[in-house]
């Protein structure tokens, strides 16, 4: 019995040596994700894992929230504090665990039995190890390594998505803040005009119809302001979700005015080539093709000999101990692996075609986004430099004619409504520019993704906005 136990123990030690000292690293490739994000966005990320660094990150977030947030600070808070993003980081741990698992040998199987009969009972011992799992271990590990690299790229892509969504939500919230500020001024001015009209009406200098029209303009602007305030509240909540904030942390402040269109423009040379070269989606797709190709190699290797086990057995017969090697081989009569090979080949072809389709989509997206940005840039400048001055002059001239009794109240009200609509139109075209620019920067940083919703055509709600001219 002693010799047999030594044999079984030696077999177990050999398996342990072949498996290596495998453990799951806590980092799980997060440093690679951190470096990639820092290189492409200038922002840093942190994986909350209960360490002392977590409190330092929380302090950093609290300090930023006490200031007037910039768009870059909002993005940084989201990358540090968004809990869905933190949940995404756990995919790295899963991929790392799969990689470690692929490097482990299958556990040997120990069996024992007692045979009863007219003679004294016989004890039968055996241990079996899947021999092919040892031979295929490097190939399995290479497959897991490709999948691990793809997982890191996908996680980095999720981080870039979060950055793009937060930046877009910030510009929307800023546009909503600016709209509310503008409409409050409009309500104040139309309210003052209505008060003046009431005094003139009480003195008998204007008709009931003129007073009613002044009041209608005032009430419509109040309604439009209420709608804009609701949109602002919803926009802030969207940003709260992205930044992972609740409670008193939601009382942050931002500049209520969007930045004007900068003089320095983006480098628009070789956009398609740059987008293709930077794409994390394409890089992940390439890793997937590599993984499938290696799986195909594993499938071909195991097609005819899918299972081959070797081991050792011990028996005692009439007091005589016997032990020696054993082998188990599956005979490929019915299942020769042809179905697995065909499935793997189809999967490889599907991945290759999807890769080409994705490259076409990226090229198309970067062209379309560039066109949209250039159009929104030109529109914003046109509204600012042409439409707004014209509308302001029309109101001033119409007011002079109205005071000289050469123009009616309807002409003056229409001019005022169109001036208000032009002011809102400028805010919206400026917003569209920053949204499309953010989308283009996201594509060039390597991610083809939706930012929550793309820049939308200018739409109106009710009241004075319905009187605007121009538009998309």
VOPAGU-2260 file (C-alpha; in pm, 1 decimal, decimal comma):
REM VOPAGU-2260
SITE   aa  ch    i         X         Y         Z
SITE  UNK   A    0       0,0       0,0       0,0
SITE  UNK   A    1     284,2     236,5      84,2
SITE  UNK   A    2     438,0     211,4    -263,4
SITE  UNK   A    3     104,1     276,9    -422,4
SITE  UNK   A    4      40,2     586,8    -214,2
SITE  UNK   A    5     383,1     715,3    -309,6
SITE  UNK   A    6     298,9     659,5    -675,2
SITE  UNK   A    7     -33,6     844,1    -644,7
SITE  UNK   A    8     126,4    1128,9    -448,3
SITE  UNK   A    9     405,1    1158,7    -706,2
SITE  UNK   A   10     144,4    1178,1    -980,7
SITE  UNK   A   11     -35,9    1457,0    -794,6
SITE  UNK   A   12     284,5    1650,8    -737,3
SITE  UNK   A   13     370,4    1623,1   -1107,5
SITE  UNK   A   14      29,7    1763,6   -1202,7
SITE  UNK   A   15      72,9    2049,8    -960,1
SITE  UNK   A   16     412,5    2135,4   -1105,2
SITE  UNK   A   17     275,8    2128,0   -1459,2
SITE  UNK   A   18     -10,5    2356,9   -1357,7
SITE  UNK   A   19     223,2    2608,9   -1198,7
SITE  UNK   A   20     147,1    2833,4    -907,1
SITE  UNK   A   21    -163,5    2997,4   -1050,2
SITE  UNK   A   22    -340,1    3284,1    -879,5
SITE  UNK   A   23    -572,2    3560,3    -999,1
SITE  UNK   A   24    -397,5    3902,8    -997,4
SITE  UNK   A   25    -604,9    4172,9    -831,8
SITE  UNK   A   26    -511,8    4431,7   -1095,6
SITE  UNK   A   27    -652,5    4220,3   -1381,5
SITE  UNK   A   28    -502,8    4442,5   -1652,6
SITE  UNK   A   29    -654,5    4765,0   -1517,7
SITE  UNK   A   30    -323,0    4947,9   -1552,9
SITE  UNK   A   31    -340,6    4894,0   -1928,5
SITE  UNK   A   32    -691,9    5040,8   -1933,9
SITE  UNK   A   33    -578,8    5335,9   -1720,5
SITE  UNK   A   34    -285,6    5412,4   -1950,7
SITE  UNK   A   35    -496,6    5384,6   -2263,8
SITE  UNK   A   36    -764,3    5620,0   -2127,6
SITE  UNK   A   37    -506,1    5869,4   -2002,3
SITE  UNK   A   38    -336,0    5872,0   -2341,5
SITE  UNK   A   39    -659,2    5939,7   -2530,4
SITE  UNK   A   40    -851,1    6165,7   -2293,2
SITE  UNK   A   41    -602,2    6306,7   -2043,7
SITE  UNK   A   42    -830,8    6178,7   -1765,5
SITE  UNK   A   43    -760,4    5916,4   -1502,9
SITE  UNK   A   44    -969,5    5624,0   -1386,0
SITE  UNK   A   45    -981,7    5432,8   -1060,2
SITE  UNK   A   46   -1118,8    5090,0    -974,6
SITE  UNK   A   47   -1291,9    5094,7    -636,8
SITE  UNK   A   48   -1178,8    4777,1    -461,2
SITE  UNK   A   49   -1193,6    4874,9     -97,1
SITE  UNK   A   50    -835,9    5002,3     -71,0
SITE  UNK   A   51    -711,7    5320,2      98,3
SITE  UNK   A   52    -696,2    5491,3    -241,7
SITE  UNK   A   53   -1076,4    5487,7    -258,1
SITE  UNK   A   54   -1107,4    5757,1       9,3
SITE  UNK   A   55    -850,0    5973,2    -170,4
SITE  UNK   A   56   -1058,9    5951,1    -486,7
SITE  UNK   A   57   -1374,0    6042,1    -291,2
SITE  UNK   A   58   -1197,1    6348,4    -148,7
SITE  UNK   A   59   -1091,4    6451,5    -499,8
SITE  UNK   A   60   -1452,3    6432,3    -618,2
SITE  UNK   A   61   -1577,3    6635,0    -322,7
SITE  UNK   A   62   -1321,4    6909,3    -386,0
SITE  UNK   A   63   -1423,5    6939,8    -751,7
SITE  UNK   A   64   -1793,0    6955,5    -661,7
SITE  UNK   A   65   -1732,8    7260,8    -443,7
SITE  UNK   A   66   -1609,3    7455,1    -746,3
SITE  UNK   A   67   -1790,7    7575,6   -1054,8
SITE  UNK   A   68   -1761,6    7263,7   -1267,2
SITE  UNK   A   69   -1596,1    7270,8   -1606,5
SITE  UNK   A   70   -1672,6    7010,7   -1868,8
SITE  UNK   A   71   -1340,3    6836,1   -1804,4
SITE  UNK   A   72   -1409,5    6820,7   -1430,7
SITE  UNK   A   73   -1754,6    6673,3   -1491,9
SITE  UNK   A   74   -1599,3    6405,9   -1712,1
SITE  UNK   A   75   -1334,1    6331,1   -1449,6
SITE  UNK   A   76   -1596,3    6292,1   -1176,9
SITE  UNK   A   77   -1793,7    6051,1   -1396,4
SITE  UNK   A   78   -1487,8    5839,0   -1468,2
SITE  UNK   A   79   -1404,9    5817,7   -1098,0
SITE  UNK   A   80   -1751,0    5792,7    -948,9
SITE  UNK   A   81   -1997,6    5630,2   -1191,9
SITE  UNK   A   82   -2098,3    5295,1   -1043,9
SITE  UNK   A   83   -2203,3    5133,4   -1370,1
SITE  UNK   A   84   -1852,9    5200,7   -1492,1
SITE  UNK   A   85   -1719,3    5043,1   -1174,4
SITE  UNK   A   86   -1934,7    4738,4   -1246,9
SITE  UNK   A   87   -1785,0    4724,3   -1597,5
SITE  UNK   A   88   -1435,3    4702,3   -1448,3
SITE  UNK   A   89   -1532,7    4367,9   -1295,6
SITE  UNK   A   90   -1534,1    4225,9   -1649,4
SITE  UNK   A   91   -1156,2    4251,4   -1627,3
SITE  UNK   A   92   -1159,2    4030,1   -1322,0
SITE  UNK   A   93   -1376,1    3776,4   -1501,3
SITE  UNK   A   94   -1150,4    3773,5   -1808,2
SITE  UNK   A   95    -841,0    3745,2   -1589,9
SITE  UNK   A   96    -996,8    3453,7   -1400,9
SITE  UNK   A   97   -1073,9    3280,8   -1731,4
SITE  UNK   A   98    -712,1    3329,9   -1835,4
SITE  UNK   A   99    -585,3    3175,0   -1514,1
SITE  UNK   A  100    -835,2    2890,9   -1549,1
SITE  UNK   A  101    -710,6    2820,2   -1900,9
SITE  UNK   A  102    -359,8    2774,0   -1761,1
SITE  UNK   A  103    -468,2    2509,6   -1511,6
SITE  UNK   A  104    -468,2    2137,4   -1575,7
SITE  UNK   A  105    -778,9    1940,1   -1511,9
SITE  UNK   A  106    -780,6    1779,2   -1171,2
SITE  UNK   A  107    -683,6    1409,2   -1171,1
SITE  UNK   A  108    -963,0    1166,7   -1092,8
SITE  UNK   A  109    -904,6     922,3    -808,5
SITE  UNK   A  110   -1116,3     611,5    -781,6
SITE  UNK   A  111   -1126,4     325,6    -536,7
SITE  UNK   A  112   -1327,7      10,4    -502,3
SITE  UNK   A  113   -1373,3    -305,7    -299,1
SITE  UNK   A  114   -1434,4    -639,3    -467,8
SITE  UNK   A  115   -1610,8    -905,2    -259,6
SITE  UNK   A  116   -1606,2   -1279,4    -327,4
SITE  UNK   A  117   -1524,8   -1614,8    -175,9
SITE  UNK   A  118   -1170,5   -1497,2    -125,6
SITE  UNK   A  119   -1081,7   -1200,9      99,1
SITE  UNK   A  120   -1203,4    -865,6     -29,9
SITE  UNK   A  121    -982,9    -697,5    -287,9
SITE  UNK   A  122    -905,8    -328,0    -278,3
SITE  UNK   A  123    -877,9    -151,5    -616,3
SITE  UNK   A  124    -729,7     200,2    -648,3
SITE  UNK   A  125    -673,1     417,0    -952,2
SITE  UNK   A  126    -597,4     773,0   -1058,9
SITE  UNK   A  127    -659,7     912,3   -1408,7
SITE  UNK   A  128    -546,1    1236,2   -1568,0
SITE  UNK   A  129    -666,1    1382,3   -1899,9
SITE  UNK   A  130    -339,0    1366,6   -2092,6
SITE  UNK   A  131    -456,3    1578,2   -2385,4
SITE  UNK   A  132    -539,9    1867,0   -2151,2
SITE  UNK   A  133    -166,5    1891,1   -2082,4
SITE  UNK   A  134     -82,0    1902,1   -2452,7
SITE  UNK   A  135    -355,7    2155,0   -2533,5
SITE  UNK   A  136    -285,5    2380,9   -2237,1
SITE  UNK   A  137     -67,1    2633,3   -2430,5
SITE  UNK   A  138    -331,3    2659,3   -2703,0
SITE  UNK   A  139    -612,2    2708,0   -2452,4
SITE  UNK   A  140    -410,1    2974,0   -2278,0
SITE  UNK   A  141    -341,2    3159,4   -2603,3
SITE  UNK   A  142    -715,6    3166,9   -2671,6
SITE  UNK   A  143    -782,9    3305,2   -2323,3
SITE  UNK   A  144    -506,2    3563,4   -2365,9
SITE  UNK   A  145    -668,0    3695,5   -2684,8
SITE  UNK   A  146   -1003,1    3714,7   -2507,9
SITE  UNK   A  147    -841,5    3893,9   -2212,4
SITE  UNK   A  148    -687,9    4155,5   -2443,8
SITE  UNK   A  149   -1026,9    4202,1   -2608,9
SITE  UNK   A  150   -1188,0    4246,9   -2266,4
SITE  UNK   A  151    -941,6    4523,1   -2179,4
SITE  UNK   A  152   -1021,4    4702,2   -2504,1
SITE  UNK   A  153   -1394,9    4671,2   -2440,2
SITE  UNK   A  154   -1359,8    4812,0   -2089,5
SITE  UNK   A  155   -1148,8    5100,1   -2219,9
SITE  UNK   A  156   -1418,1    5159,9   -2481,6
SITE  UNK   A  157   -1681,8    5176,6   -2208,7
SITE  UNK   A  158   -1472,0    5440,4   -2031,6
SITE  UNK   A  159   -1449,4    5649,0   -2349,5
SITE  UNK   A  160   -1825,5    5610,6   -2394,4
SITE  UNK   A  161   -1880,2    5744,8   -2044,1
SITE  UNK   A  162   -1650,2    6039,2   -2113,8
SITE  UNK   A  163   -1835,4    6122,8   -2435,9
SITE  UNK   A  164   -2180,4    6089,2   -2279,1
SITE  UNK   A  165   -2082,4    6309,5   -1985,1
SITE  UNK   A  166   -1929,2    6576,3   -2207,6
SITE  UNK   A  167   -2242,4    6583,3   -2424,7
SITE  UNK   A  168   -2473,1    6593,3   -2120,2
SITE  UNK   A  169   -2269,1    6881,5   -1979,2
SITE  UNK   A  170   -2307,0    7088,3   -2297,0
SITE  UNK   A  171   -2680,4    7013,7   -2305,9
SITE  UNK   A  172   -2717,9    7122,6   -1945,4
SITE  UNK   A  173   -2514,5    7433,2   -2015,3
SITE  UNK   A  174   -2734,3    7515,6   -2315,7
SITE  UNK   A  175   -3042,5    7467,3   -2098,8
SITE  UNK   A  176   -2894,1    7697,4   -1831,5
SITE  UNK   A  177   -2824,5    7959,8   -2095,6
SITE  UNK   A  178   -3175,4    7923,5   -2237,8
SITE  UNK   A  179   -3332,3    7970,0   -1894,9
SITE  UNK   A  180   -3116,5    8275,8   -1827,9
SITE  UNK   A  181   -3215,1    8422,4   -2165,4
SITE  UNK   A  182   -3586,4    8354,0   -2115,9
SITE  UNK   A  183   -3584,1    8505,2   -1768,4
SITE  UNK   A  184   -3458,0    8828,1   -1923,2
SITE  UNK   A  185   -3730,3    8802,2   -2187,1
SITE  UNK   A  186   -3998,7    8748,1   -1922,1
SITE  UNK   A  187   -3867,4    9045,7   -1730,0
SITE  UNK   A  188   -3875,4    9272,5   -2035,6
SITE  UNK   A  189   -4214,7    9154,3   -2159,7
SITE  UNK   A  190   -4351,4    9186,3   -1806,3
SITE  UNK   A  191   -4229,0    9544,8   -1790,4
SITE  UNK   A  192   -4387,8    9614,5   -2128,2
SITE  UNK   A  193   -4716,0    9465,3   -2009,1
SITE  UNK   A  194   -4711,5    9679,9   -1692,4
SITE  UNK   A  195   -4651,7    9987,6   -1905,3
SITE  UNK   A  196   -4935,6    9887,2   -2134,4
SITE  UNK   A  197   -5172,1    9853,0   -1838,5
SITE  UNK   A  198   -5090,7   10205,3   -1727,7
SITE  UNK   A  199   -5147,8   10337,3   -2078,5
SITE  UNK   A  200   -5473,9   10143,6   -2097,9
SITE  UNK   A  201   -5591,2   10283,4   -1765,4
SITE  UNK   A  202   -5517,4   10631,8   -1900,7
SITE  UNK   A  203   -5721,4   10554,2   -2209,9
SITE  UNK   A  204   -5425,9   10578,4   -2448,6
SITE  UNK   A  205   -5438,1   10221,5   -2591,7
SITE  UNK   A  206   -5717,5    9985,3   -2677,2
SITE  UNK   A  207   -5822,7    9663,4   -2507,4
SITE  UNK   A  208   -5686,0    9468,0   -2804,0
SITE  UNK   A  209   -5339,5    9623,9   -2770,0
SITE  UNK   A  210   -5333,4    9543,7   -2398,1
SITE  UNK   A  211   -5444,5    9185,4   -2465,0
SITE  UNK   A  212   -5165,2    9134,2   -2716,4
SITE  UNK   A  213   -4902,9    9267,4   -2474,2
SITE  UNK   A  214   -5034,2    9032,4   -2208,7
SITE  UNK   A  215   -5038,8    8735,9   -2450,5
SITE  UNK   A  216   -4670,8    8787,5   -2531,3
SITE  UNK   A  217   -4585,9    8808,5   -2161,1
SITE  UNK   A  218   -4784,5    8495,8   -2071,1
SITE  UNK   A  219   -4637,1    8295,9   -2358,8
SITE  UNK   A  220   -4283,3    8381,6   -2254,3
SITE  UNK   A  221   -4365,5    8273,5   -1897,5
SITE  UNK   A  222   -4491,5    7938,8   -2027,5
SITE  UNK   A  223   -4182,8    7894,7   -2243,7
SITE  UNK   A  224   -3962,4    7971,2   -1942,2
SITE  UNK   A  225   -4140,9    7708,3   -1732,6
SITE  UNK   A  226   -4082,4    7447,2   -2001,9
SITE  UNK   A  227   -3715,2    7545,0   -2027,0
SITE  UNK   A  228   -3675,0    7517,9   -1648,8
SITE  UNK   A  229   -3818,2    7165,9   -1658,1
SITE  UNK   A  230   -3574,9    7069,3   -1935,2
SITE  UNK   A  231   -3291,0    7212,9   -1727,3
SITE  UNK   A  232   -3393,0    7007,2   -1423,1
SITE  UNK   A  233   -3403,0    6692,2   -1635,5
SITE  UNK   A  234   -3066,8    6775,7   -1790,1
SITE  UNK   A  235   -2910,9    6817,0   -1447,1
SITE  UNK   A  236   -3050,1    6481,2   -1337,8
SITE  UNK   A  237   -2898,7    6317,5   -1644,4
SITE  UNK   A  238   -2563,3    6463,7   -1546,7
SITE  UNK   A  239   -2614,2    6352,2   -1185,8
SITE  UNK   A  240   -2659,6    5994,8   -1304,0
SITE  UNK   A  241   -2347,6    6005,2   -1517,6
SITE  UNK   A  242   -2139,4    6155,6   -1237,8
SITE  UNK   A  243   -2282,5    5911,3    -983,7
SITE  UNK   A  244   -2413,7    6181,1    -749,1
SITE  UNK   A  245   -2696,7    6195,7    -498,7
SITE  UNK   A  246   -2798,4    6392,8    -189,6
SITE  UNK   A  247   -2625,5    6723,3    -128,8
SITE  UNK   A  248   -2365,5    6644,0    -396,0
SITE  UNK   A  249   -2627,2    6728,7    -660,1
SITE  UNK   A  250   -2608,9    7099,1    -573,9
SITE  UNK   A  251   -2314,8    7155,5    -810,1
SITE  UNK   A  252   -2290,3    7464,7   -1026,2
SITE  UNK   A  253   -2170,3    7518,9   -1379,7
SITE  UNK   A  254   -2110,1    7825,0   -1593,3
SITE  UNK   A  255   -2457,2    7910,8   -1731,2
SITE  UNK   A  256   -2310,3    8001,8   -2066,3
SITE  UNK   A  257   -2157,0    7773,2   -2323,7
SITE  UNK   A  258   -1814,3    7867,0   -2455,9
SITE  UNK   A  259   -1820,6    8056,2   -2780,3
SITE  UNK   A  260   -1695,6    7884,9   -3092,9
SITE  UNK   A  261   -1315,2    7878,8   -3064,9
SITE  UNK   A  262   -1091,0    8029,6   -3326,1
SITE  UNK   A  263    -868,4    7722,9   -3321,3
SITE  UNK   A  264   -1032,4    7444,8   -3517,1
SITE  UNK   A  265    -976,5    7073,0   -3497,9
SITE  UNK   A  266    -721,9    6906,3   -3721,5
SITE  UNK   A  267    -945,7    6765,6   -3992,4
SITE  UNK   A  268    -672,3    6606,8   -4202,9
SITE  UNK   A  269    -680,3    6229,1   -4267,7
SITE  UNK   A  270    -983,0    6182,9   -4046,2
SITE  UNK   A  271   -1079,4    5839,9   -4179,3
SITE  UNK   A  272    -726,9    5702,3   -4144,8
SITE  UNK   A  273    -694,6    5839,3   -3792,9
SITE  UNK   A  274   -1034,3    5704,1   -3688,7
SITE  UNK   A  275    -954,7    5356,3   -3824,1
SITE  UNK   A  276    -613,0    5352,6   -3657,8
SITE  UNK   A  277    -746,7    5465,5   -3319,3
SITE  UNK   A  278   -1061,3    5253,0   -3311,6
SITE  UNK   A  279   -1088,6    5036,9   -3001,6
SITE  UNK   A  280   -1388,2    4865,2   -3157,9
SITE  UNK   A  281   -1175,1    4745,7   -3449,3
SITE  UNK   A  282    -892,6    4644,6   -3215,9
SITE  UNK   A  283   -1135,9    4437,8   -3009,3
SITE  UNK   A  284   -1276,0    4286,0   -3327,4
SITE  UNK   A  285    -923,3    4186,7   -3435,5
SITE  UNK   A  286    -866,5    4019,8   -3100,1
SITE  UNK   A  287   -1191,8    3834,2   -3144,3
SITE  UNK   A  288   -1080,9    3709,5   -3486,1
SITE  UNK   A  289    -751,3    3593,2   -3334,4
SITE  UNK   A  290    -937,8    3418,3   -3055,0
SITE  UNK   A  291   -1173,3    3241,6   -3296,0
SITE  UNK   A  292    -882,8    3139,3   -3518,7
SITE  UNK   A  293    -707,5    2985,9   -3219,0
SITE  UNK   A  294   -1028,6    2813,6   -3114,0
SITE  UNK   A  295   -1046,8    2673,8   -3465,3
SITE  UNK   A  296    -695,0    2539,5   -3420,4
SITE  UNK   A  297    -799,7    2382,7   -3092,1
SITE  UNK   A  298   -1108,1    2233,7   -3256,4
SITE  UNK   A  299    -901,7    2084,8   -3538,5
SITE  UNK   A  300    -652,2    1946,3   -3291,3
SITE  UNK   A  301    -918,3    1775,0   -3083,2
SITE  UNK   A  302   -1141,7    1662,6   -3368,1
SITE  UNK   A  303   -1012,7    1307,1   -3399,4
SITE  UNK   A  304    -883,2    1256,0   -3046,7
SITE  UNK   A  305   -1114,0    1461,4   -2828,2
SITE  UNK   A  306   -1032,6    1273,5   -2508,5
SITE  UNK   A  307    -726,3    1075,7   -2403,9
SITE  UNK   A  308    -669,8     997,7   -2039,7
SITE  UNK   A  309    -371,5     829,9   -1874,7
SITE  UNK   A  310    -328,0     723,3   -1518,7
SITE  UNK   A  311    -218,1     462,4   -1273,9
SITE  UNK   A  312    -404,5     173,1   -1113,3
SITE  UNK   A  313    -339,0     -48,0    -813,4
SITE  UNK   A  314    -487,1    -387,3    -738,2
SITE  UNK   A  315    -434,0    -656,0    -477,7
SITE  UNK   A  316    -511,9   -1014,2    -567,5
SITE  UNK   A  317    -458,4   -1296,3    -316,9
SITE  UNK   A  318    -231,6   -1074,9    -118,3
SITE  UNK   A  319     -21,3    -988,5    -421,1
SITE  UNK   A  320      -0,9    -618,2    -499,2
SITE  UNK   A  321     -14,6    -514,3    -861,1
SITE  UNK   A  322       2,6    -165,6   -1008,2
SITE  UNK   A  323      74,9      -5,0   -1344,7
SITE  UNK   A  324     -30,1     253,0   -1603,1
SITE  UNK   A  325    -377,7     281,8   -1754,4
SITE  UNK   A  326    -510,3     465,8   -2060,5
SITE  UNK   A  327    -854,0     567,3   -2183,3
SITE  UNK   A  328    -907,6     667,5   -2547,4
SITE  UNK   A  329   -1233,7     779,2   -2703,1
SITE  UNK   A  330   -1289,8     614,2   -3040,7
SITE  UNK   A  331   -1408,5     871,0   -3299,7
SITE  UNK   A  332   -1655,9     654,4   -3487,5
SITE  UNK   A  333   -1968,8     868,3   -3491,6
SITE  UNK   A  334   -1852,3    1214,2   -3382,5
SITE  UNK   A  335   -1533,2    1295,4   -3570,8
SITE  UNK   A  336   -1551,8    1666,5   -3486,9
SITE  UNK   A  337   -1689,4    1770,4   -3825,3
SITE  UNK   A  338   -1974,8    1974,7   -3673,8
SITE  UNK   A  339   -1742,8    2158,6   -3434,8
SITE  UNK   A  340   -1502,5    2238,4   -3717,6
SITE  UNK   A  341   -1781,2    2372,8   -3940,6
SITE  UNK   A  342   -1921,2    2587,3   -3657,5
SITE  UNK   A  343   -1579,0    2732,7   -3577,6
SITE  UNK   A  344   -1512,3    2812,3   -3942,7
SITE  UNK   A  345   -1849,8    2986,6   -3977,4
SITE  UNK   A  346   -1782,0    3183,9   -3661,8
SITE  UNK   A  347   -1446,4    3295,3   -3801,6
SITE  UNK   A  348   -1596,9    3407,0   -4133,0
SITE  UNK   A  349   -1873,6    3592,3   -3950,3
SITE  UNK   A  350   -1618,6    3777,6   -3736,1
SITE  UNK   A  351   -1414,4    3871,2   -4043,8
SITE  UNK   A  352   -1715,4    4012,5   -4227,2
SITE  UNK   A  353   -1828,8    4200,1   -3915,0
SITE  UNK   A  354   -1481,8    4355,0   -3892,2
SITE  UNK   A  355   -1503,7    4488,6   -4248,0
SITE  UNK   A  356   -1856,4    4617,8   -4187,6
SITE  UNK   A  357   -1743,2    4797,9   -3872,8
SITE  UNK   A  358   -1456,9    4967,2   -4058,0
SITE  UNK   A  359   -1703,4    5091,3   -4321,7
SITE  UNK   A  360   -1935,5    5222,2   -4049,4
SITE  UNK   A  361   -1651,5    5409,2   -3878,8
SITE  UNK   A  362   -1544,2    5573,3   -4203,8
SITE  UNK   A  363   -1901,2    5677,3   -4276,3
SITE  UNK   A  364   -1956,4    5806,2   -3921,4
SITE  UNK   A  365   -1645,8    6022,4   -3923,8
SITE  UNK   A  366   -1742,4    6177,9   -4258,9
SITE  UNK   A  367   -2100,6    6242,7   -4148,8
SITE  UNK   A  368   -1994,4    6387,1   -3814,1
SITE  UNK   A  369   -1742,3    6616,1   -3979,7
SITE  UNK   A  370   -2009,7    6748,0   -4214,3
SITE  UNK   A  371   -2251,3    6802,4   -3925,6
SITE  UNK   A  372   -1987,4    6987,2   -3723,8
SITE  UNK   A  373   -1894,3    7213,3   -4012,9
SITE  UNK   A  374   -2259,3    7294,7   -4082,0
SITE  UNK   A  375   -2335,9    7366,5   -3715,2
SITE  UNK   A  376   -2022,7    7584,0   -3697,6
SITE  UNK   A  377   -2134,5    7789,9   -3997,8
SITE  UNK   A  378   -2494,3    7814,9   -3873,7
SITE  UNK   A  379   -2393,5    7932,4   -3526,9
SITE  UNK   A  380   -2169,9    8203,7   -3672,0
SITE  UNK   A  381   -2441,2    8307,2   -3919,6
SITE  UNK   A  382   -2706,4    8339,1   -3649,3
SITE  UNK   A  383   -2469,2    8532,2   -3422,5
SITE  UNK   A  384   -2322,4    8766,7   -3683,0
SITE  UNK   A  385   -2618,0    8809,5   -3919,5
SITE  UNK   A  386   -2956,4    8698,3   -3786,4
SITE  UNK   A  387   -2934,4    8841,5   -3434,6
SITE  UNK   A  388   -2817,8    9191,2   -3544,6
SITE  UNK   A  389   -3090,4    9202,4   -3810,2
SITE  UNK   A  390   -3363,0    9099,1   -3564,1
SITE  UNK   A  391   -3241,7    9354,4   -3310,6
SITE  UNK   A  392   -3244,3    9632,6   -3570,7
SITE  UNK   A  393   -3592,4    9531,9   -3686,9
SITE  UNK   A  394   -3726,2    9555,6   -3331,2
SITE  UNK   A  395   -3559,8    9894,4   -3274,1
SITE  UNK   A  396   -3689,1   10039,2   -3602,6
SITE  UNK   A  397   -4036,6    9895,8   -3554,8
SITE  UNK   A  398   -4053,6   10041,8   -3204,1
SITE  UNK   A  399   -3963,4   10385,1   -3342,9
SITE  UNK   A  400   -4233,1   10353,8   -3609,8
SITE  UNK   A  401   -4482,6   10232,4   -3350,2
SITE  UNK   A  402   -4412,5   10533,3   -3130,7
SITE  UNK   A  403   -4456,4   10753,7   -3434,3
SITE  UNK   A  404   -4785,4   10574,2   -3505,2
SITE  UNK   A  405   -4649,3   10445,5   -3838,2
SITE  UNK   A  406   -4657,4   10077,2   -3737,5
SITE  UNK   A  407   -4918,6    9873,1   -3558,1
SITE  UNK   A  408   -4890,3    9667,9   -3242,4
SITE  UNK   A  409   -4898,7    9343,6   -3439,6
SITE  UNK   A  410   -4588,6    9443,1   -3633,4
SITE  UNK   A  411   -4406,8    9526,4   -3312,4
SITE  UNK   A  412   -4510,3    9202,5   -3140,8
SITE  UNK   A  413   -4406,5    8995,2   -3440,3
SITE  UNK   A  414   -4067,0    9166,5   -3448,6
SITE  UNK   A  415   -4019,2    9099,4   -3078,5
SITE  UNK   A  416   -4121,6    8733,6   -3114,5
SITE  UNK   A  417   -3878,9    8682,5   -3400,1
SITE  UNK   A  418   -3599,3    8847,0   -3203,2
SITE  UNK   A  419   -3664,5    8609,2   -2910,2
SITE  UNK   A  420   -3671,6    8309,8   -3145,7
SITE  UNK   A  421   -3339,8    8418,0   -3297,3
SITE  UNK   A  422   -3183,5    8433,9   -2951,4
SITE  UNK   A  423   -3293,4    8078,2   -2875,3
SITE  UNK   A  424   -3183,5    7967,5   -3218,8
SITE  UNK   A  425   -2830,9    8087,9   -3151,2
SITE  UNK   A  426   -2814,3    7897,2   -2823,0
SITE  UNK   A  427   -2931,2    7580,3   -2996,4
SITE  UNK   A  428   -2694,1    7610,8   -3290,9
SITE  UNK   A  429   -2405,4    7672,2   -3051,9
SITE  UNK   A  430   -2510,5    7362,5   -2857,0
SITE  UNK   A  431   -2523,6    7158,9   -3177,8
SITE  UNK   A  432   -2169,4    7263,1   -3262,3
SITE  UNK   A  433   -2030,3    7146,6   -2927,5
SITE  UNK   A  434   -2223,7    6819,1   -2946,6
SITE  UNK   A  435   -2103,5    6733,7   -3295,0
SITE  UNK   A  436   -1749,3    6834,3   -3204,1
SITE  UNK   A  437   -1766,6    6606,2   -2901,0
SITE  UNK   A  438   -1890,6    6323,6   -3122,5
SITE  UNK   A  439   -1605,4    6373,8   -3366,9
SITE  UNK   A  440   -1347,3    6384,3   -3087,5
SITE  UNK   A  441   -1493,6    6061,6   -2946,8
SITE  UNK   A  442   -1457,9    5884,5   -3281,2
SITE  UNK   A  443   -1100,4    6008,7   -3319,8
SITE  UNK   A  444   -1019,2    5888,8   -2968,0
SITE  UNK   A  445   -1116,7    5539,3   -3077,0
SITE  UNK   A  446   -1480,8    5487,9   -2997,2
SITE  UNK   A  447   -1783,9    5472,3   -3224,5
SITE  UNK   A  448   -2069,8    5509,6   -2981,4
SITE  UNK   A  449   -2388,6    5698,4   -2905,7
SITE  UNK   A  450   -2340,9    5984,1   -2657,6
SITE  UNK   A  451   -2692,8    5955,8   -2524,5
SITE  UNK   A  452   -2847,3    6128,2   -2825,1
SITE  UNK   A  453   -2681,3    6315,8   -3103,6
SITE  UNK   A  454   -2729,3    6678,0   -3184,3
SITE  UNK   A  455   -3092,4    6728,8   -3273,6
SITE  UNK   A  456   -3245,1    6974,5   -3518,6
SITE  UNK   A  457   -3385,3    7285,9   -3358,2
SITE  UNK   A  458   -3738,7    7217,9   -3243,3
SITE  UNK   A  459   -3987,2    7448,3   -3079,6
SITE  UNK   A  460   -4234,8    7388,9   -2802,7
SITE  UNK   A  461   -4497,2    7654,7   -2762,5
SITE  UNK   A  462   -4544,6    8026,2   -2732,3
SITE  UNK   A  463   -4301,3    8265,0   -2890,3
SITE  UNK   A  464   -4072,2    7988,6   -3022,2
SITE  UNK   A  465   -4335,1    7891,2   -3274,4
SITE  UNK   A  466   -4288,5    8223,6   -3448,5
SITE  UNK   A  467   -3921,4    8173,2   -3533,2
SITE  UNK   A  468   -3801,1    8193,3   -3886,9
SITE  UNK   A  469   -3516,2    8011,4   -4050,4
SITE  UNK   A  470   -3396,4    7700,0   -3872,8
SITE  UNK   A  471   -3292,0    7364,7   -4007,6
